[in-house]
Amino acid sequence: SQRAQAVAELKEMQAGSRPETIAAARANLAQAVAELKERQAGPRAETIAAARANVTELDKQLELSRKKQNRRQSLYSEGAISREQLDEAITEVSAQKARLDQAQSQLNELLAGTRPERIEAQKARVDQAQKQLDELLAGTRPERIEAQKARVDQLDASLGKLKLDLKKTTLKAPFSGTISRRWVDEGTVVSTAGSQPIFSIVEDGAVEANIGIPVSAASQLQLGSTLPLKIGQKTYTAQVSSILPELDSDTRTVTVVLKLDPAAARTVAPGQLAQLELAQSITTSGYWLPTTALVPGVRGLWSCYVLGEAVPLKSPIAQGKTTFRVERTDVEILYQEDDPSGTHGQRVLVRGTLQPGDQVIISGMHRIVPGQFVRPIKQ
């Protein structure tokens, strides 16, 4: 990795130059000095003699090639040879002349000695080799070591950031469960800054129901108490595990978390609706009436018929029998439940203008109107 390489370079700088590196630098300097001395001394006599001999030999070969070209030119004019054979002789002359010119140039250079610019260039190479050797002998400069340390620190910081980024790429579930839905496809780029869901998880072995109830009812519940919870057509026993301390902003109710028995997890599906029935005592005054005694009233209220003023027995209407005028009385329904006696099915708790001792008609309402005279059969 880059960090390992940087640390190795730092250790090498701190340890100084190795002996073999210094020896190689010294050898390079010695070679450069030797080449400089050779160029300053100029070419040796035997080198110049060899160059002259080479020029003489090439000059003779050029002369021979020219004679061969002249002969072939004559033969070509007489039609004795082809044009191709003549071109070969011309090409050979050109090649021999180029070799002679090159050899003559090398001889001229040897006779003139090494050019000053080449000597200066070799001096520069000697100076550079000497500088490299001096740096190796002196060791790495402190500022270079500090710079390398800074580079290692920078790589450590980058490595730490990469480890953190890698850690963020691992999704960890807050609890053990089963993935019920995947919200994004594989390969989709998501941001760690947002709250985009990736998976939906259903907790294994635990089913909870969140029920919103009025604040007054929540104050009567105790943690750990058990309540009947109806889900679908079945009733389960649930335990109050927590009561959230704040109101729901939409329903203005308190959320109660009920934990069902583990056996219910096999029959209850997440997302089902649950109903909680709470018995709440309310102190209020009113009267119990069977639902058969109610008739629709005005403005959404209900009414009932009571026996009003008694008609005098001597009147033509009464004819000596107890007779009452039917009066309409408006009532408000406070509560409805099954009749404990089972006689009337449902009963309601009402309040309104009813007074103690009023006699209420509880059946046959479709045959009675206010103001009608009736005689009770049984009081």
Phi, psi and omega per residue, in radians:
S1 nan 2.938 -3.141
Q2 -1.123 -0.671 -3.128
R3 -1.141 -0.766 3.136
A4 -1.069 -0.702 3.112
Q5 -1.136 -0.725 -3.138
A6 -1.145 -0.702 3.117
V7 -1.141 -0.697 3.117
A8 -1.104 -0.722 3.110
E9 -1.134 -0.664 3.118
L10 -1.120 -0.772 3.119
K11 -1.108 -0.659 3.126
E12 -1.133 -0.703 3.102
M13 -1.121 -0.747 -3.126
Q14 -1.187 -0.565 -3.130
A15 -1.345 -0.329 -3.113
G16 1.560 3.108 -3.090
S17 -1.282 2.483 3.114
R18 -1.377 2.651 -3.105
P19 -1.012 -0.691 -3.107
E20 -1.164 -0.574 3.096
T21 -1.176 -0.720 3.118
I22 -1.145 -0.703 3.123
A23 -1.100 -0.712 3.114
A24 -1.110 -0.680 3.126
A25 -1.162 -0.677 3.110
R26 -1.145 -0.695 3.117
A27 -1.129 -0.700 3.109
N28 -1.105 -0.690 3.106
L29 -1.157 -0.743 -3.133
A30 -1.096 -0.711 3.125
Q31 -1.119 -0.724 -3.133
A32 -1.149 -0.668 3.125
V33 -1.160 -0.718 -3.134
A34 -1.104 -0.749 3.117
E35 -1.135 -0.604 3.105
L36 -1.154 -0.770 3.141
K37 -1.111 -0.674 -3.139
E38 -1.120 -0.696 3.141
R39 -1.254 -0.615 3.120
Q40 -1.215 -0.600 -3.130
A41 -1.319 -0.354 -3.135
G42 1.508 3.018 -3.096
P43 -1.247 2.644 3.114
R44 -1.381 2.781 -3.078
A45 -1.093 -0.700 -3.129
E46 -1.156 -0.548 3.093
T47 -1.168 -0.702 3.138
I48 -1.178 -0.707 -3.142
A49 -1.096 -0.742 3.129
A50 -1.104 -0.675 3.126
A51 -1.149 -0.685 3.120
R52 -1.142 -0.735 3.133
A53 -1.097 -0.667 3.121
N54 -1.139 -0.685 3.119
V55 -1.139 -0.768 -3.142
T56 -1.061 -0.768 -3.123
E57 -1.121 -0.739 3.140
L58 -1.204 -0.542 3.094
D59 -1.170 -0.686 3.106
K60 -1.155 -0.728 3.139
Q61 -1.129 -0.605 3.111
L62 -1.171 -0.715 3.135
E63 -1.104 -0.718 3.132
L64 -1.128 -0.697 3.134
S65 -1.160 -0.595 3.127
R66 -1.208 -0.697 3.107
K67 -1.105 -0.710 3.141
K68 -1.115 -0.659 3.120
Q69 -1.133 -0.716 -3.125
N70 -1.121 -0.710 3.138
R71 -1.124 -0.758 -3.119
R72 -1.224 -0.491 3.093
Q73 -1.142 -0.706 3.121
S74 -1.172 -0.772 3.137
L75 -1.096 -0.645 3.139
Y76 -1.176 -0.649 3.133
S77 -1.134 -0.551 3.135
E78 -1.480 -0.115 -3.133
G79 1.428 0.297 -3.073
A80 -1.447 -0.469 -3.136
I81 -2.229 2.934 -3.139
S82 -1.510 2.941 3.114
R83 -1.175 -0.533 3.138
E84 -1.097 -0.737 3.138
Q85 -1.145 -0.607 3.088
L86 -1.178 -0.709 -3.141
D87 -1.134 -0.576 3.101
E88 -1.109 -0.702 3.134
A89 -1.174 -0.680 3.125
I90 -1.156 -0.733 -3.137
T91 -1.120 -0.673 3.132
E92 -1.121 -0.663 3.114
V93 -1.119 -0.755 -3.133
S94 -1.094 -0.746 -3.132
A95 -1.154 -0.729 3.121
Q96 -1.121 -0.651 -3.134
K97 -1.174 -0.677 3.127
A98 -1.132 -0.692 3.112
R99 -1.167 -0.656 3.117
L100 -1.150 -0.738 3.130
D101 -1.087 -0.692 3.129
Q102 -1.157 -0.758 3.129
A103 -1.141 -0.674 3.132
Q104 -1.141 -0.657 3.113
S105 -1.135 -0.716 3.110
Q106 -1.135 -0.681 3.115
L107 -1.129 -0.716 3.136
N108 -1.099 -0.668 3.111
E109 -1.130 -0.706 3.135
L110 -1.155 -0.678 3.138
L111 -1.205 -0.567 -3.131
A112 -1.432 -0.248 -3.091
G113 1.496 3.006 -3.139
T114 -1.166 2.371 -3.113
R115 -1.214 2.578 -3.091
P116 -1.028 -0.657 -3.097
E117 -1.164 -0.548 3.106
R118 -1.251 -0.641 3.081
I119 -1.129 -0.694 3.134
E120 -1.166 -0.674 3.114
A121 -1.114 -0.698 3.108
Q122 -1.188 -0.625 3.061
K123 -1.054 -0.701 3.121
A124 -1.100 -0.699 3.120
R125 -1.153 -0.643 3.088
V126 -1.110 -0.778 3.128
D127 -1.076 -0.703 3.135
Q128 -1.151 -0.730 3.105
A129 -1.115 -0.671 3.120
Q130 -1.149 -0.709 3.138
K131 -1.113 -0.751 3.121
Q132 -1.081 -0.712 3.116
L133 -1.139 -0.729 3.132
D134 -1.084 -0.708 3.128
E135 -1.134 -0.683 3.114
L136 -1.161 -0.675 -3.139
L137 -1.227 -0.590 -3.114
A138 -1.410 -0.300 -3.094
G139 1.502 3.011 -3.128
T140 -1.221 2.381 3.141
R141 -1.171 2.569 -3.102
P142 -1.014 -0.651 -3.098
E143 -1.159 -0.536 3.094
R144 -1.240 -0.639 3.089
I145 -1.126 -0.749 3.118
E146 -1.114 -0.693 3.115
A147 -1.103 -0.678 3.126
Q148 -1.196 -0.644 3.067
K149 -1.078 -0.737 3.118
A150 -1.088 -0.654 3.123
R151 -1.148 -0.691 3.097
V152 -1.116 -0.750 3.114
D153 -1.081 -0.698 3.124
Q154 -1.104 -0.726 3.115
L155 -1.169 -0.607 3.085
D156 -1.111 -0.732 3.118
A157 -1.122 -0.733 3.115
S158 -1.122 -0.688 3.130
L159 -1.130 -0.705 3.108
G160 -1.100 -0.695 3.115
K161 -1.138 -0.718 3.128
L162 -1.121 -0.677 3.107
K163 -1.113 -0.701 3.117
L164 -1.144 -0.751 3.103
D165 -1.088 -0.685 3.120
L166 -1.143 -0.652 3.120
K167 -1.130 -0.609 -3.127
K168 -1.275 -0.268 -3.139
T169 -1.432 -0.091 3.132
T170 -1.709 2.125 3.118
L171 -1.548 2.232 3.129
K172 -2.079 2.233 3.127
A173 -1.322 2.469 3.132
P174 -1.260 -0.206 3.129
F175 -2.759 2.887 3.119
S176 -1.336 2.356 -3.122
G177 -3.016 -2.945 -3.138
T178 -2.057 2.346 3.113
I179 -1.248 2.114 -3.129
S180 -1.720 -0.385 -3.124
R181 -2.789 2.486 3.033
R182 -1.901 2.183 -3.007
W183 -1.588 -0.390 -3.130
V184 -2.219 2.683 -3.138
D185 -1.457 2.776 3.106
E186 -1.117 2.340 -3.128
G187 1.648 -0.136 3.130
T188 -1.254 2.366 3.114
V189 -1.479 2.174 3.128
V190 -2.138 2.732 -3.118
S191 -1.777 2.439 3.103
T192 -1.382 -0.202 -3.094
A193 -1.418 -0.450 -3.088
G194 -1.556 -3.020 3.129
S195 -2.087 0.674 -3.121
Q196 -1.267 2.172 3.138
P197 -1.249 2.483 3.112
I198 -1.858 -0.828 3.125
F199 -2.337 2.690 2.927
S200 -1.863 2.267 -3.058
I201 -2.113 2.334 3.056
V202 -1.812 2.147 -3.088
E203 -1.157 2.367 3.130
D204 -1.398 2.369 2.977
G205 1.367 -0.019 -3.126
A206 -2.446 2.205 3.099
V207 -2.087 2.241 -3.128
E208 -2.142 2.610 3.078
A209 -2.142 2.321 3.083
N210 -1.810 2.034 -3.078
I211 -2.077 2.291 3.059
G212 -1.630 2.161 -3.116
I213 -2.260 2.787 3.101
P214 -1.067 2.725 -3.118
V215 -1.080 -0.693 -3.117
S216 -1.111 -0.596 3.133
A217 -1.342 -0.581 -3.123
A218 -1.151 -0.540 -3.128
S219 -1.186 -0.305 3.140
Q220 -1.565 -0.167 -3.116
L221 -1.515 2.636 3.089
Q222 -2.181 2.467 3.101
L223 -1.074 2.360 3.139
G224 1.612 -0.218 3.125
S225 -1.286 2.725 -3.114
T226 -1.891 2.503 -3.127
L227 -2.408 2.638 3.064
P228 -1.364 2.334 -3.115
L229 -2.205 2.168 -3.102
K230 -1.719 2.135 3.105
I231 -2.223 2.025 -3.053
G232 1.185 -2.194 3.137
Q233 -1.809 0.098 -3.095
K234 -2.017 2.676 3.091
T235 -1.970 2.258 -3.113
Y236 -2.069 2.761 3.050
T237 -1.628 2.174 -3.099
A238 -2.155 2.590 -3.114
Q239 -1.905 2.378 3.111
V240 -1.271 1.911 -3.110
S241 -1.646 -0.548 3.119
S242 -2.824 2.710 3.058
I243 -2.206 2.005 -3.079
L244 -1.144 2.450 -3.016
P245 -1.414 -0.020 -3.094
E246 -2.195 2.768 -3.139
L247 -1.438 2.578 2.999
D248 -1.249 2.223 -3.043
S249 -1.158 -0.408 -3.109
D250 -1.562 -0.836 -3.048
T251 -1.688 -0.197 -3.103
R252 0.982 0.696 3.096
T253 -2.149 2.882 3.082
V254 -1.677 2.322 -3.122
T255 -1.543 2.177 3.087
V256 -1.907 2.249 3.136
V257 -1.712 2.108 -3.130
L258 -1.974 2.257 3.127
K259 -1.756 2.171 -3.125
L260 -1.471 2.858 3.080
D261 -1.100 2.475 -3.129
P262 -0.954 -0.490 3.130
A263 -1.147 -0.420 -3.129
A264 -1.279 -0.314 -3.119
A265 -1.099 -0.421 -3.115
R266 -1.431 -0.299 -3.076
T267 -2.021 -0.266 -3.107
V268 -1.829 2.276 3.129
A269 -1.704 2.425 3.091
P270 -1.009 2.370 3.138
G271 1.773 -0.169 3.103
Q272 -1.209 2.656 3.106
L273 -1.441 2.442 3.131
A274 -2.142 2.528 -3.141
Q275 -2.104 2.307 3.133
L276 -2.034 2.187 3.096
E277 -1.817 2.150 3.136
L278 -2.047 2.335 3.046
A279 -1.533 2.138 -3.097
Q280 -2.220 2.237 3.138
S281 -1.511 2.176 3.129
I282 -2.153 2.121 3.132
T283 -1.482 1.967 3.132
T284 -2.733 2.764 3.109
S285 -1.670 2.578 -3.135
G286 3.023 -3.013 -3.078
Y287 -2.336 2.457 3.061
W288 -1.536 2.234 3.089
L289 -2.302 2.576 2.990
P290 -1.225 2.629 -3.111
T291 -1.115 -0.349 3.119
T292 -1.221 -0.247 -3.122
A293 -1.493 -0.106 -3.049
L294 -1.643 2.522 3.003
V295 -2.299 2.595 -3.132
P296 -1.052 2.405 3.108
G297 -1.880 -2.706 3.130
V298 -1.824 2.717 3.105
R299 0.927 0.684 3.053
G300 1.377 0.055 3.117
L301 -1.538 3.106 3.099
W302 -2.138 2.809 -3.141
S303 -2.360 2.861 3.018
C304 -2.463 2.817 -3.130
Y305 -1.829 2.303 3.116
V306 -2.141 2.780 3.060
L307 -1.383 2.038 -3.087
G308 -1.577 -2.327 -3.061
E309 -1.148 2.361 3.105
A310 -1.345 2.437 3.119
V311 -1.478 2.365 3.119
P312 -0.962 2.468 -3.077
L313 -1.123 -0.525 -3.087
K314 -1.443 -0.087 -3.107
S315 -1.290 2.722 3.130
P316 -1.064 -0.469 -3.113
I317 -1.277 -0.780 -3.071
A318 -1.277 -0.708 -3.131
Q319 0.941 0.679 3.060
G320 1.437 0.072 3.134
K321 -2.001 2.652 -3.127
T322 -1.159 2.085 -3.074
T323 -2.328 2.479 -3.125
F324 -2.239 2.665 3.020
R325 -1.610 2.287 -3.119
V326 -1.323 2.297 3.098
E327 -2.118 2.548 -3.133
R328 -1.644 2.359 3.127
T329 -2.271 2.194 3.113
D330 -1.415 2.458 -3.138
V331 -2.390 2.806 3.076
E332 -2.037 2.256 -3.136
I333 -1.416 2.161 3.118
L334 -1.701 -0.597 -3.038
Y335 -2.803 2.602 3.110
Q336 -2.334 2.422 -3.131
E337 -2.717 3.015 3.044
D338 -1.223 2.479 3.119
D339 -1.222 2.061 -3.117
P340 -1.016 -0.529 -3.120
S341 -1.355 -0.333 -3.131
G342 1.355 0.107 -3.085
T343 -1.363 -0.758 -3.017
H344 -1.948 0.146 3.135
G345 1.341 -1.419 3.133
Q346 -2.029 2.597 3.040
R347 -2.346 2.768 -3.102
V348 -2.261 2.607 3.028
L349 -1.742 2.118 -3.054
V350 -2.183 2.813 2.980
R351 -2.506 2.748 -3.106
G352 2.900 -2.353 -3.109
T353 -1.620 0.136 3.061
L354 -1.097 2.486 3.131
Q355 -2.096 2.682 3.088
P356 -1.001 2.347 3.139
G357 1.644 -0.161 3.100
D358 -1.144 2.433 3.101
Q359 -1.740 2.121 -3.044
V360 -1.831 2.330 3.075
I361 -1.372 2.234 -3.003
I362 -1.988 0.029 3.117
S363 -2.681 2.867 3.133
G364 1.189 0.543 -3.053
M365 -1.143 -0.445 -3.090
H366 -1.278 -0.176 -3.130
R367 -1.861 0.098 -3.029
I368 -2.143 2.498 3.064
V369 -2.306 2.685 3.100
P370 -1.031 2.443 -3.114
G371 1.587 -0.172 -3.141
Q372 -1.277 2.549 3.097
F373 -1.638 2.302 -3.111
V374 -2.356 2.715 3.058
R375 -2.093 2.116 3.114
P376 -1.211 2.380 3.114
I377 -1.422 -0.697 -3.128
K378 -2.411 2.274 -3.138
Q379 -1.903 nan nan
